[in-house]
Amino acid sequence: MAEKALLVVSFGTSYAQTREHTIGAIERKLAERFPDRIVHRAWTSSFLIKKVAKTEGLSVDTPEEALTKLAEEGVRDLIVQPTHLSDGYENQRMMEIVRKYADRFERIAVGRPLLFTAEDRDAVAHLMPQLYMKDSDDCETLLLMGHGSEKHPVPVYEELQESFAKAGISNVFVGTVEGTPSFEDAKALLDGSGCSKVVLAPLMIVAGDHAVNDLAGEEDSWKSRLDGDGYQTEVILKGLGEYEQIQNLFADHAAQAELL
């Protein structure tokens, strides 16, 4: 076993195809950027770990299991890079676990999630129109669906909306499935834009259940509600992790990882 490793920590997903195009693609980008390190996978969702073990026979470690294995296999220098969107509950829980295992390694550094700093949010804000919108004179808007949380709220979605405003991007809006800003909050901004064309896309690393059902589903989805109000909608069911520009941002964060 190599003395250097890189542990990639994700929430996880039971959608096999999108998993390889998102989490797997980020892991491959990190392996490409850090050829001297063994790349190891861990998920924070025990439910999804059990589900893929049962349905696919796929074995995925929890962060605790991965850190124990790496230490026992002789890894001395470790970078931990989350694929989390923000420093919310999952990332903070991961940090608690990493701190407990820090003394098992000579050197351990942790990269930040995608939207951690104001500079991170500004960089992603500039990317979104490039990734999702057509270069045309048509009046077109982009509505991004984040997960959000009522139980563990984070301000990152409002902060990202502020980054769009600061960059002069007036046709991209952010809402969440759970928490703030809500769909209604985002739709109020959308209504005020005066544009009838809307591109809908998940503001999530993986396009899973929420993207398939809440964003694009048949009943009471964001798409069906906007269609009912006369908007012309287009749905892009691609997680952020599918885009190489986002993969590169995670690799940059790993390169800038800070020592514990």
C-alpha atoms as an extended CHARMM CRD file, in Angstrom:
* protein
*
       260  EXT
         1         1  MET       CA              0.0000000000        0.0000000000        0.0000000000  PROA      1               0.0000000000
         2         2  ALA       CA              1.2690000000        3.4800000000       -0.8540000000  PROA      2               0.0000000000
         3         3  GLU       CA              2.1210000000        5.8250000000        1.9910000000  PROA      3               0.0000000000
         4         4  LYS       CA              0.0450000000        8.5740000000        0.3760000000  PROA      4               0.0000000000
         5         5  ALA       CA             -3.7070000000        8.4010000000       -0.1930000000  PROA      5               0.0000000000
         6         6  LEU       CA             -6.6780000000       10.5590000000       -1.0640000000  PROA      6               0.0000000000
         7         7  LEU       CA            -10.0290000000        9.7390000000        0.5230000000  PROA      7               0.0000000000
         8         8  VAL       CA            -13.0150000000       11.0190000000       -1.4810000000  PROA      8               0.0000000000
         9         9  VAL       CA            -16.0770000000       11.3500000000        0.7540000000  PROA      9               0.0000000000
        10        10  SER       CA            -19.5240000000       11.6040000000       -0.8670000000  PROA      10              0.0000000000
        11        11  PHE       CA            -23.0830000000       11.3510000000        0.3820000000  PROA      11              0.0000000000
        12        12  GLY       CA            -23.6430000000        8.4820000000       -2.0660000000  PROA      12              0.0000000000
        13        13  THR       CA            -26.3060000000        7.4930000000       -4.5860000000  PROA      13              0.0000000000
        14        14  SER       CA            -28.2120000000        4.3730000000       -5.5960000000  PROA      14              0.0000000000
        15        15  TYR       CA            -28.4670000000        5.5600000000       -9.2180000000  PROA      15              0.0000000000
        16        16  ALA       CA            -25.7030000000        3.4570000000      -10.7700000000  PROA      16              0.0000000000
        17        17  GLN       CA            -25.3980000000        5.2290000000      -14.1140000000  PROA      17              0.0000000000
        18        18  THR       CA            -25.2940000000        8.7650000000      -12.7670000000  PROA      18              0.0000000000
        19        19  ARG       CA            -22.9410000000        7.5870000000      -10.0060000000  PROA      19              0.0000000000
        20        20  GLU       CA            -20.2040000000        6.8030000000      -12.5120000000  PROA      20              0.0000000000
        21        21  HSD       CA            -20.8060000000       10.0670000000      -14.3470000000  PROA      21              0.0000000000
        22        22  THR       CA            -20.6450000000       12.1680000000      -11.1690000000  PROA      22              0.0000000000
        23        23  ILE       CA            -18.9950000000       10.6940000000       -8.0700000000  PROA      23              0.0000000000
        24        24  GLY       CA            -16.9300000000        8.3190000000      -10.1900000000  PROA      24              0.0000000000
        25        25  ALA       CA            -15.9040000000       11.1030000000      -12.5650000000  PROA      25              0.0000000000
        26        26  ILE       CA            -14.7830000000       13.3260000000       -9.6790000000  PROA      26              0.0000000000
        27        27  GLU       CA            -12.7730000000       10.4430000000       -8.2310000000  PROA      27              0.0000000000
        28        28  ARG       CA            -11.1180000000        9.8310000000      -11.6130000000  PROA      28              0.0000000000
        29        29  LYS       CA            -10.2650000000       13.5270000000      -11.9610000000  PROA      29              0.0000000000
        30        30  LEU       CA             -8.6790000000       13.4920000000       -8.5110000000  PROA      30              0.0000000000
        31        31  ALA       CA             -6.6940000000       10.3640000000       -9.3890000000  PROA      31              0.0000000000
        32        32  GLU       CA             -5.4810000000       12.1420000000      -12.5260000000  PROA      32              0.0000000000
        33        33  ARG       CA             -4.4110000000       15.2230000000      -10.5550000000  PROA      33              0.0000000000
        34        34  PHE       CA             -2.7720000000       13.2020000000       -7.7540000000  PROA      34              0.0000000000
        35        35  PRO       CA             -1.0270000000       10.2500000000       -9.4700000000  PROA      35              0.0000000000
        36        36  ASP       CA              1.1800000000        9.6600000000       -6.4170000000  PROA      36              0.0000000000
        37        37  ARG       CA             -1.8400000000        8.9060000000       -4.1980000000  PROA      37              0.0000000000
        38        38  ILE       CA             -4.1380000000        5.9220000000       -3.9190000000  PROA      38              0.0000000000
        39        39  VAL       CA             -7.7380000000        7.1460000000       -4.2480000000  PROA      39              0.0000000000
        40        40  HSD       CA            -10.2500000000        5.5500000000       -1.8750000000  PROA      40              0.0000000000
        41        41  ARG       CA            -14.0560000000        6.0160000000       -1.7430000000  PROA      41              0.0000000000
        42        42  ALA       CA            -16.3070000000        6.5530000000        1.2790000000  PROA      42              0.0000000000
        43        43  TRP       CA            -19.9690000000        7.5500000000        1.6470000000  PROA      43              0.0000000000
        44        44  THR       CA            -21.6420000000        9.2400000000        4.5840000000  PROA      44              0.0000000000
        45        45  SER       CA            -25.1120000000        7.7360000000        3.9690000000  PROA      45              0.0000000000
        46        46  SER       CA            -25.3340000000        4.3740000000        5.7210000000  PROA      46              0.0000000000
        47        47  PHE       CA            -28.7700000000        3.8770000000        4.1240000000  PROA      47              0.0000000000
        48        48  LEU       CA            -27.3260000000        4.1300000000        0.6140000000  PROA      48              0.0000000000
        49        49  ILE       CA            -24.3370000000        1.9540000000        1.5220000000  PROA      49              0.0000000000
        50        50  LYS       CA            -26.7240000000       -0.7910000000        2.6480000000  PROA      50              0.0000000000
        51        51  LYS       CA            -28.9710000000       -0.2960000000       -0.3800000000  PROA      51              0.0000000000
        52        52  VAL       CA            -26.2320000000       -0.6590000000       -3.0250000000  PROA      52              0.0000000000
        53        53  ALA       CA            -24.7920000000       -3.6310000000       -1.1440000000  PROA      53              0.0000000000
        54        54  LYS       CA            -28.1770000000       -5.3480000000       -1.3460000000  PROA      54              0.0000000000
        55        55  THR       CA            -29.1880000000       -4.3480000000       -4.8790000000  PROA      55              0.0000000000
        56        56  GLU       CA            -25.8080000000       -4.3040000000       -6.6430000000  PROA      56              0.0000000000
        57        57  GLY       CA            -23.4380000000       -6.2370000000       -4.4250000000  PROA      57              0.0000000000
        58        58  LEU       CA            -21.3670000000       -3.0580000000       -4.2460000000  PROA      58              0.0000000000
        59        59  SER       CA            -19.2640000000       -2.5530000000       -1.1460000000  PROA      59              0.0000000000
        60        60  VAL       CA            -18.6540000000        1.0380000000       -0.0380000000  PROA      60              0.0000000000
        61        61  ASP       CA            -16.9280000000        2.0930000000        3.1790000000  PROA      61              0.0000000000
        62        62  THR       CA            -18.2070000000        4.5720000000        5.7020000000  PROA      62              0.0000000000
        63        63  PRO       CA            -15.6710000000        7.3230000000        6.5080000000  PROA      63              0.0000000000
        64        64  GLU       CA            -14.8170000000        5.5000000000        9.7530000000  PROA      64              0.0000000000
        65        65  GLU       CA            -14.1710000000        2.2190000000        7.9090000000  PROA      65              0.0000000000
        66        66  ALA       CA            -12.1110000000        3.9240000000        5.2240000000  PROA      66              0.0000000000
        67        67  LEU       CA             -9.9440000000        5.8340000000        7.7060000000  PROA      67              0.0000000000
        68        68  THR       CA             -9.3530000000        2.6670000000        9.7300000000  PROA      68              0.0000000000
        69        69  LYS       CA             -8.3550000000        0.6880000000        6.6290000000  PROA      69              0.0000000000
        70        70  LEU       CA             -6.0270000000        3.3600000000        5.3120000000  PROA      70              0.0000000000
        71        71  ALA       CA             -4.2740000000        3.7270000000        8.6590000000  PROA      71              0.0000000000
        72        72  GLU       CA             -3.8940000000       -0.0560000000        9.0420000000  PROA      72              0.0000000000
        73        73  GLU       CA             -2.5320000000       -0.3380000000        5.5010000000  PROA      73              0.0000000000
        74        74  GLY       CA              0.2790000000        2.0790000000        6.2990000000  PROA      74              0.0000000000
        75        75  VAL       CA             -0.9220000000        5.3580000000        4.8300000000  PROA      75              0.0000000000
        76        76  ARG       CA              0.9120000000        8.1860000000        6.5420000000  PROA      76              0.0000000000
        77        77  ASP       CA             -0.0300000000       11.1780000000        4.3890000000  PROA      77              0.0000000000
        78        78  LEU       CA             -3.7560000000       11.6040000000        3.7040000000  PROA      78              0.0000000000
        79        79  ILE       CA             -5.8790000000       14.1750000000        1.9020000000  PROA      79              0.0000000000
        80        80  VAL       CA             -9.6260000000       14.0010000000        2.5340000000  PROA      80              0.0000000000
        81        81  GLN       CA            -11.7270000000       15.6360000000       -0.1810000000  PROA      81              0.0000000000
        82        82  PRO       CA            -15.5170000000       15.8030000000        0.1760000000  PROA      82              0.0000000000
        83        83  THR       CA            -17.7610000000       16.0280000000       -2.8790000000  PROA      83              0.0000000000
        84        84  HSD       CA            -20.3370000000       17.8790000000       -0.7960000000  PROA      84              0.0000000000
        85        85  LEU       CA            -21.9340000000       21.0350000000       -2.1560000000  PROA      85              0.0000000000
        86        86  SER       CA            -21.6600000000       23.0340000000        1.0520000000  PROA      86              0.0000000000
        87        87  ASP       CA            -20.4230000000       22.9460000000        4.6210000000  PROA      87              0.0000000000
        88        88  GLY       CA            -23.7580000000       21.5780000000        5.8130000000  PROA      88              0.0000000000
        89        89  TYR       CA            -24.6240000000       18.7130000000        8.1170000000  PROA      89              0.0000000000
        90        90  GLU       CA            -22.9450000000       15.9520000000        6.0680000000  PROA      90              0.0000000000
        91        91  ASN       CA            -19.6860000000       17.8580000000        5.7170000000  PROA      91              0.0000000000
        92        92  GLN       CA            -19.5880000000       18.8660000000        9.3650000000  PROA      92              0.0000000000
        93        93  ARG       CA            -20.2620000000       15.2800000000       10.4310000000  PROA      93              0.0000000000
        94        94  MET       CA            -17.4430000000       14.1350000000        8.1650000000  PROA      94              0.0000000000
        95        95  MET       CA            -15.0950000000       16.6640000000        9.7740000000  PROA      95              0.0000000000
        96        96  GLU       CA            -15.9420000000       15.3500000000       13.2420000000  PROA      96              0.0000000000
        97        97  ILE       CA            -15.0490000000       11.8280000000       12.1200000000  PROA      97              0.0000000000
        98        98  VAL       CA            -11.8050000000       12.9090000000       10.4320000000  PROA      98              0.0000000000
        99        99  ARG       CA            -10.6780000000       14.7540000000       13.5790000000  PROA      99              0.0000000000
       100       100  LYS       CA            -11.1900000000       11.5900000000       15.6460000000  PROA      100             0.0000000000
       101       101  TYR       CA             -8.8490000000        9.6670000000       13.3390000000  PROA      101             0.0000000000
       102       102  ALA       CA             -6.2970000000       12.4350000000       12.7600000000  PROA      102             0.0000000000
       103       103  ASP       CA             -3.7320000000       10.9790000000       15.1810000000  PROA      103             0.0000000000
       104       104  ARG       CA             -3.6230000000        7.7730000000       13.1210000000  PROA      104             0.0000000000
       105       105  PHE       CA             -1.7410000000        9.6340000000       10.3700000000  PROA      105             0.0000000000
       106       106  GLU       CA              1.4720000000       11.6550000000       10.2730000000  PROA      106             0.0000000000
       107       107  ARG       CA             -0.1400000000       14.2310000000        8.0080000000  PROA      107             0.0000000000
       108       108  ILE       CA             -3.8110000000       14.7740000000        7.2390000000  PROA      108             0.0000000000
       109       109  ALA       CA             -5.3160000000       17.6290000000        5.2500000000  PROA      109             0.0000000000
       110       110  VAL       CA             -8.9170000000       18.3120000000        4.2610000000  PROA      110             0.0000000000
       111       111  GLY       CA            -10.2130000000       20.0190000000        1.1120000000  PROA      111             0.0000000000
       112       112  ARG       CA            -13.2680000000       22.2320000000        1.2240000000  PROA      112             0.0000000000
       113       113  PRO       CA            -16.6910000000       21.4930000000       -0.3130000000  PROA      113             0.0000000000
       114       114  LEU       CA            -17.7180000000       23.0840000000       -3.5960000000  PROA      114             0.0000000000
       115       115  LEU       CA            -19.3770000000       26.2670000000       -2.2990000000  PROA      115             0.0000000000
       116       116  PHE       CA            -17.3760000000       26.9270000000        0.8650000000  PROA      116             0.0000000000
       117       117  THR       CA            -15.9380000000       30.4240000000        0.3350000000  PROA      117             0.0000000000
       118       118  ALA       CA            -17.2890000000       33.5290000000       -1.3820000000  PROA      118             0.0000000000
       119       119  GLU       CA            -14.6580000000       32.9720000000       -4.0790000000  PROA      119             0.0000000000
       120       120  ASP       CA            -15.9470000000       29.4130000000       -4.5830000000  PROA      120             0.0000000000
       121       121  ARG       CA            -19.5100000000       30.6530000000       -4.9860000000  PROA      121             0.0000000000
       122       122  ASP       CA            -18.4410000000       33.3820000000       -7.4030000000  PROA      122             0.0000000000
       123       123  ALA       CA            -16.5580000000       30.8470000000       -9.5340000000  PROA      123             0.0000000000
       124       124  VAL       CA            -19.5730000000       28.5260000000       -9.7060000000  PROA      124             0.0000000000
       125       125  ALA       CA            -21.9300000000       31.4320000000      -10.3890000000  PROA      125             0.0000000000
       126       126  HSD       CA            -19.9020000000       32.3770000000      -13.4600000000  PROA      126             0.0000000000
       127       127  LEU       CA            -19.9410000000       28.7550000000      -14.6470000000  PROA      127             0.0000000000
       128       128  MET       CA            -23.6710000000       28.0770000000      -14.4470000000  PROA      128             0.0000000000
       129       129  PRO       CA            -24.8200000000       30.0420000000      -17.5280000000  PROA      129             0.0000000000
       130       130  GLN       CA            -21.9830000000       28.4850000000      -19.5500000000  PROA      130             0.0000000000
       131       131  LEU       CA            -22.9640000000       24.9620000000      -18.5520000000  PROA      131             0.0000000000
       132       132  TYR       CA            -26.7250000000       25.1670000000      -18.9280000000  PROA      132             0.0000000000
       133       133  MET       CA            -27.8170000000       28.0230000000      -21.1600000000  PROA      133             0.0000000000
       134       134  LYS       CA            -27.7300000000       28.5810000000      -24.9070000000  PROA      134             0.0000000000
       135       135  ASP       CA            -25.7710000000       31.4810000000      -26.3290000000  PROA      135             0.0000000000
       136       136  SER       CA            -28.6550000000       33.2820000000      -28.0090000000  PROA      136             0.0000000000
       137       137  ASP       CA            -30.6420000000       36.4830000000      -27.8840000000  PROA      137             0.0000000000
       138       138  ASP       CA            -33.7650000000       34.6890000000      -26.6930000000  PROA      138             0.0000000000
       139       139  CYS       CA            -35.0790000000       35.6140000000      -23.2810000000  PROA      139             0.0000000000
       140       140  GLU       CA            -34.1090000000       32.5460000000      -21.2730000000  PROA      140             0.0000000000
       141       141  THR       CA            -33.7280000000       31.8750000000      -17.5690000000  PROA      141             0.0000000000
       142       142  LEU       CA            -32.1100000000       29.1330000000      -15.5120000000  PROA      142             0.0000000000
       143       143  LEU       CA            -33.7850000000       27.7730000000      -12.3730000000  PROA      143             0.0000000000
       144       144  LEU       CA            -31.5190000000       25.6500000000      -10.1740000000  PROA      144             0.0000000000
       145       145  MET       CA            -32.9200000000       23.1750000000       -7.6440000000  PROA      145             0.0000000000
       146       146  GLY       CA            -30.8560000000       22.7040000000       -4.5020000000  PROA      146             0.0000000000
       147       147  HSD       CA            -31.6420000000       20.1830000000       -1.7900000000  PROA      147             0.0000000000
       148       148  GLY       CA            -31.7900000000       22.5100000000        1.1830000000  PROA      148             0.0000000000
       149       149  SER       CA            -32.7080000000       21.4750000000        4.7080000000  PROA      149             0.0000000000
       150       150  GLU       CA            -35.3220000000       22.5520000000        7.2180000000  PROA      150             0.0000000000
       151       151  LYS       CA            -33.5510000000       20.6900000000       10.0120000000  PROA      151             0.0000000000
       152       152  HSD       CA            -29.9740000000       21.7750000000        9.2240000000  PROA      152             0.0000000000
       153       153  PRO       CA            -30.2980000000       25.0140000000        7.2000000000  PROA      153             0.0000000000
       154       154  VAL       CA            -27.2630000000       26.6230000000        5.5950000000  PROA      154             0.0000000000
       155       155  PRO       CA            -27.1490000000       30.0690000000        3.9370000000  PROA      155             0.0000000000
       156       156  VAL       CA            -25.2020000000       28.8720000000        0.8980000000  PROA      156             0.0000000000
       157       157  TYR       CA            -28.1620000000       29.0250000000       -1.4940000000  PROA      157             0.0000000000
       158       158  GLU       CA            -28.9700000000       32.6490000000       -0.6800000000  PROA      158             0.0000000000
       159       159  GLU       CA            -25.2550000000       33.4180000000       -0.8710000000  PROA      159             0.0000000000
       160       160  LEU       CA            -25.0260000000       31.8360000000       -4.3210000000  PROA      160             0.0000000000
       161       161  GLN       CA            -27.9780000000       33.9490000000       -5.4620000000  PROA      161             0.0000000000
       162       162  GLU       CA            -26.0560000000       36.9790000000       -4.2010000000  PROA      162             0.0000000000
       163       163  SER       CA            -23.0430000000       35.8470000000       -6.2500000000  PROA      163             0.0000000000
       164       164  PHE       CA            -25.1940000000       35.8170000000       -9.3890000000  PROA      164             0.0000000000
       165       165  ALA       CA            -26.3680000000       39.3360000000       -8.6130000000  PROA      165             0.0000000000
       166       166  LYS       CA            -22.8280000000       40.5380000000       -7.9210000000  PROA      166             0.0000000000
       167       167  ALA       CA            -21.6910000000       39.1140000000      -11.2810000000  PROA      167             0.0000000000
       168       168  GLY       CA            -24.5320000000       40.8730000000      -13.1050000000  PROA      168             0.0000000000
       169       169  ILE       CA            -26.1970000000       37.5560000000      -13.9360000000  PROA      169             0.0000000000
       170       170  SER       CA            -29.8690000000       38.4690000000      -13.6620000000  PROA      170             0.0000000000
       171       171  ASN       CA            -31.4500000000       35.4020000000      -15.2760000000  PROA      171             0.0000000000
       172       172  VAL       CA            -30.3370000000       32.5890000000      -12.9370000000  PROA      172             0.0000000000
       173       173  PHE       CA            -32.3900000000       31.7320000000       -9.8480000000  PROA      173             0.0000000000
       174       174  VAL       CA            -31.9330000000       29.2850000000       -6.9740000000  PROA      174             0.0000000000
       175       175  GLY       CA            -34.5990000000       27.4030000000       -5.0380000000  PROA      175             0.0000000000
       176       176  THR       CA            -34.5330000000       24.3570000000       -2.7730000000  PROA      176             0.0000000000
       177       177  VAL       CA            -36.6770000000       21.2930000000       -2.1670000000  PROA      177             0.0000000000
       178       178  GLU       CA            -36.4680000000       21.6890000000        1.6010000000  PROA      178             0.0000000000
       179       179  GLY       CA            -35.8580000000       25.0060000000        3.3020000000  PROA      179             0.0000000000
       180       180  THR       CA            -34.9430000000       28.4450000000        2.0030000000  PROA      180             0.0000000000
       181       181  PRO       CA            -35.1220000000       29.7940000000       -0.6450000000  PROA      181             0.0000000000
       182       182  SER       CA            -38.2390000000       27.8350000000       -1.5600000000  PROA      182             0.0000000000
       183       183  PHE       CA            -39.6270000000       27.1330000000       -5.0150000000  PROA      183             0.0000000000
       184       184  GLU       CA            -42.0600000000       29.9990000000       -4.4240000000  PROA      184             0.0000000000
       185       185  ASP       CA            -39.1690000000       32.3500000000       -3.5740000000  PROA      185             0.0000000000
       186       186  ALA       CA            -37.3470000000       31.4250000000       -6.7670000000  PROA      186             0.0000000000
       187       187  LYS       CA            -40.5300000000       31.6000000000       -8.8590000000  PROA      187             0.0000000000
       188       188  ALA       CA            -41.2020000000       35.1300000000       -7.6580000000  PROA      188             0.0000000000
       189       189  LEU       CA            -37.8350000000       36.1460000000       -9.0940000000  PROA      189             0.0000000000
       190       190  LEU       CA            -38.5700000000       34.1600000000      -12.2320000000  PROA      190             0.0000000000
       191       191  ASP       CA            -41.9490000000       35.8650000000      -12.6790000000  PROA      191             0.0000000000
       192       192  GLY       CA            -40.2570000000       39.2260000000      -12.3030000000  PROA      192             0.0000000000
       193       193  SER       CA            -37.7990000000       38.4800000000      -15.0890000000  PROA      193             0.0000000000
       194       194  GLY       CA            -40.4500000000       38.6680000000      -17.7920000000  PROA      194             0.0000000000
       195       195  CYS       CA            -38.9600000000       35.6530000000      -19.5890000000  PROA      195             0.0000000000
       196       196  SER       CA            -41.0960000000       32.6790000000      -20.5720000000  PROA      196             0.0000000000
       197       197  LYS       CA            -38.3150000000       30.1680000000      -21.3370000000  PROA      197             0.0000000000
       198       198  VAL       CA            -36.9050000000       28.2890000000      -18.3470000000  PROA      198             0.0000000000
       199       199  VAL       CA            -34.0960000000       25.7600000000      -18.1650000000  PROA      199             0.0000000000
       200       200  LEU       CA            -34.4580000000       23.5790000000      -15.0510000000  PROA      200             0.0000000000
       201       201  ALA       CA            -31.4170000000       21.8410000000      -13.5960000000  PROA      201             0.0000000000
       202       202  PRO       CA            -30.3810000000       20.2830000000      -10.2690000000  PROA      202             0.0000000000
       203       203  LEU       CA            -27.9580000000       22.2340000000       -8.1190000000  PROA      203             0.0000000000
       204       204  MET       CA            -26.7230000000       18.9040000000       -6.7920000000  PROA      204             0.0000000000
       205       205  ILE       CA            -23.5790000000       16.8730000000       -7.3540000000  PROA      205             0.0000000000
       206       206  VAL       CA            -25.6820000000       13.8470000000       -8.3520000000  PROA      206             0.0000000000
       207       207  ALA       CA            -28.9940000000       13.9620000000      -10.2380000000  PROA      207             0.0000000000
       208       208  GLY       CA            -30.9000000000       11.4410000000       -8.1270000000  PROA      208             0.0000000000
       209       209  ASP       CA            -34.4050000000       11.1500000000       -6.6540000000  PROA      209             0.0000000000
       210       210  HSD       CA            -35.0230000000       14.8660000000       -6.2130000000  PROA      210             0.0000000000
       211       211  ALA       CA            -33.9630000000       15.6740000000       -9.7690000000  PROA      211             0.0000000000
       212       212  VAL       CA            -35.9870000000       12.8500000000      -11.3070000000  PROA      212             0.0000000000
       213       213  ASN       CA            -39.1440000000       13.3370000000       -9.2260000000  PROA      213             0.0000000000
       214       214  ASP       CA            -39.2820000000       16.8060000000       -7.6300000000  PROA      214             0.0000000000
       215       215  LEU       CA            -37.7090000000       18.6560000000      -10.5420000000  PROA      215             0.0000000000
       216       216  ALA       CA            -38.9350000000       16.7520000000      -13.5990000000  PROA      216             0.0000000000
       217       217  GLY       CA            -41.6520000000       14.3640000000      -12.3840000000  PROA      217             0.0000000000
       218       218  GLU       CA            -45.1790000000       13.9950000000      -13.6830000000  PROA      218             0.0000000000
       219       219  GLU       CA            -47.1190000000       15.3510000000      -10.6990000000  PROA      219             0.0000000000
       220       220  ASP       CA            -46.4840000000       18.5000000000       -8.6500000000  PROA      220             0.0000000000
       221       221  SER       CA            -42.8930000000       18.7710000000       -9.8710000000  PROA      221             0.0000000000
       222       222  TRP       CA            -41.2460000000       22.1190000000      -10.5340000000  PROA      222             0.0000000000
       223       223  LYS       CA            -41.5500000000       21.4350000000      -14.2650000000  PROA      223             0.0000000000
       224       224  SER       CA            -45.2550000000       20.5810000000      -14.1330000000  PROA      224             0.0000000000
       225       225  ARG       CA            -46.0400000000       23.6320000000      -12.0080000000  PROA      225             0.0000000000
       226       226  LEU       CA            -44.1800000000       25.9590000000      -14.3630000000  PROA      226             0.0000000000
       227       227  ASP       CA            -45.7650000000       24.3120000000      -17.4110000000  PROA      227             0.0000000000
       228       228  GLY       CA            -49.1530000000       24.9120000000      -15.8160000000  PROA      228             0.0000000000
       229       229  ASP       CA            -48.3120000000       28.6070000000      -15.4750000000  PROA      229             0.0000000000
       230       230  GLY       CA            -47.4730000000       28.9060000000      -19.1630000000  PROA      230             0.0000000000
       231       231  TYR       CA            -43.6960000000       28.7070000000      -19.0690000000  PROA      231             0.0000000000
       232       232  GLN       CA            -41.7410000000       26.8790000000      -21.7960000000  PROA      232             0.0000000000
       233       233  THR       CA            -39.5410000000       24.4960000000      -19.8370000000  PROA      233             0.0000000000
       234       234  GLU       CA            -36.4930000000       22.4090000000      -20.6330000000  PROA      234             0.0000000000
       235       235  VAL       CA            -35.0540000000       20.0140000000      -18.0590000000  PROA      235             0.0000000000
       236       236  ILE       CA            -31.3730000000       19.0430000000      -17.9190000000  PROA      236             0.0000000000
       237       237  LEU       CA            -31.0490000000       16.0040000000      -15.6590000000  PROA      237             0.0000000000
       238       238  LYS       CA            -27.3160000000       16.1910000000      -15.1350000000  PROA      238             0.0000000000
       239       239  GLY       CA            -25.6700000000       16.4420000000      -11.7450000000  PROA      239             0.0000000000
       240       240  LEU       CA            -22.9420000000       19.0560000000      -11.2790000000  PROA      240             0.0000000000
       241       241  GLY       CA            -20.4280000000       16.2360000000      -10.9290000000  PROA      241             0.0000000000
       242       242  GLU       CA            -20.8370000000       15.3800000000      -14.6070000000  PROA      242             0.0000000000
       243       243  TYR       CA            -19.1700000000       18.6100000000      -15.6980000000  PROA      243             0.0000000000
       244       244  GLU       CA            -15.3990000000       18.6450000000      -16.0080000000  PROA      244             0.0000000000
       245       245  GLN       CA            -15.2780000000       22.2700000000      -14.8680000000  PROA      245             0.0000000000
       246       246  ILE       CA            -16.8370000000       21.2440000000      -11.5420000000  PROA      246             0.0000000000
       247       247  GLN       CA            -14.5500000000       18.2070000000      -11.2820000000  PROA      247             0.0000000000
       248       248  ASN       CA            -11.5930000000       20.5450000000      -11.7280000000  PROA      248             0.0000000000
       249       249  LEU       CA            -12.8400000000       22.7810000000       -8.9130000000  PROA      249             0.0000000000
       250       250  PHE       CA            -12.9010000000       19.7870000000       -6.5540000000  PROA      250             0.0000000000
       251       251  ALA       CA             -9.3710000000       18.8740000000       -7.6650000000  PROA      251             0.0000000000
       252       252  ASP       CA             -8.2830000000       22.4570000000       -6.9750000000  PROA      252             0.0000000000
       253       253  HSD       CA             -9.8030000000       22.2420000000       -3.5040000000  PROA      253             0.0000000000
       254       254  ALA       CA             -7.8880000000       19.0260000000       -2.8250000000  PROA      254             0.0000000000
       255       255  ALA       CA             -4.6620000000       20.7430000000       -3.9560000000  PROA      255             0.0000000000
       256       256  GLN       CA             -5.4390000000       23.5560000000       -1.4890000000  PROA      256             0.0000000000
       257       257  ALA       CA             -6.3720000000       21.1820000000        1.3530000000  PROA      257             0.0000000000
       258       258  GLU       CA             -5.5840000000       22.5640000000        4.8040000000  PROA      258             0.0000000000
       259       259  LEU       CA             -3.7940000000       20.6140000000        7.5060000000  PROA      259             0.0000000000
       260       260  LEU       CA             -5.7510000000       19.6370000000       10.5850000000  PROA      260             0.0000000000
